[in-house]
Amino acid sequence: MATALLTAGCTSPSSVRERRPAGRPLAVIYNGPQDCPDCAPSVAKVLRESPQHHRVWYVKAPLKASDLAGAKLYVQPGGGDDLERTWRDLKGSAGVVRRGGPRLRP
C-alpha cells in the first residue's frame, strides 16, 4: 500500500497536526493528487491503531522540510500506473524527501 517509507478510525484529512499526547510518534502522510483517494485515510487508520499509536499529519506537494520536522515516519501511499503524472506532481518535493526533515533521518 505505501510506496515510500522513511525511518523507523478514518477521519477526514487535514493539514493540521492531531492534538494528541506529544509522546506518540508523528507520521506524515502524503494526501495530494493520487489514483487512490482512500489510501491516505486508510494508512492513517492503521498507524493510529498500531502499537505506537502514531499521531498523523497530512501533507500535499510540494513538501517543505518543515512538513517533515519531528516526523518519525513519512508515508507516500498509492501507486497508480501513471508514473509520469505522479512525477510531475511530486518532483518539486524530491529533494525534501531525500534529505528528510530535521529529525526524520535514520
N, C-alpha and C positions, 0 to 999 in steps of 0.2 A: 504494500500500500504506500509506504513512504519511499520516495526515490532518493532522498538525501537526508542523512542524519549526521550531525557533528557532535562529538563528545559523548562523553558519558558523564449521566445526563447530558445530552447535547443541549447547548444553549445557543442563542443566536450569536454569530461572530461580531466582534467589535475590535477596535484598535486600542482599547483601554485595558490595562493590566487588571486581572481579577483581584479583588480585595480579600486576600486570604493570609493566613499567618506567613510571615516572611521566611520561616524555616523550611517551607516547602520549595523544592527546586522549580525554577522557571523554565517552561518550554515555550519557545517561539514557533508559531505555525504560520506558514505562508497561506494566505487565503485570497489570492488575487485571481485573475482570469485562469481558468483551467477547465478541462473537459469533465471533471468530476466535482460537481457542486456540493456534494455531501461529504467529500473526503476530509476536509479540514475539521468540520464539527465531529466527524467520526473518530478521527485521530485524537482530538481534544478529549473526547469522552473516555477513550482508552487510557490516555495519560492521567486524567483526573482520577480514574478508578484504579490506577496502578498502585503497587505498594508504596511508591514515593509520593502519591497524591499531588502531582505537578500542578502548579499554577500555570495558566495558559494566557498567552498574549498573541493575538492575530496581527499579522502584518501584510502589507501589499508591496509590490515593486514600485519604484526602486527602493531596495533596502538601504538603510543607513546603519553605520556602526552602532549608533545609539539604540537601534531596534534590537540588537543582539546583546546589549550591555546587561551583564548579570545572568544571561541565559546559560543553562546547563545543557540545553538541547535545542537544536533547530531542526524542524521537520518541513520537508518540501513534498507534500502529498500529491497524489495523482499519477500521471504518466500516460498521456494520450499518445496518439500516433503522429501528431503534427509537431515534430521537433523544431522545425523552422519557426513556427509561430511562437512556441514556448521560448525559444532562444531570443526572439525579438522582444518578448515581454520581459525577460529576465536578464538579458546581457548587461544591463546597467547595474545589476546587483552582484555580478560575478566576483568582483574584487572584494566586496564586503564579506561575502560568504567565504571566500578563500582565506581572508585574513581573520575572520571571526570578530566577535566583539571583544571588549577588554578582558572579560573573564570566560569567554567561550572556548578558548584554546585548550587542547588536551594537556 
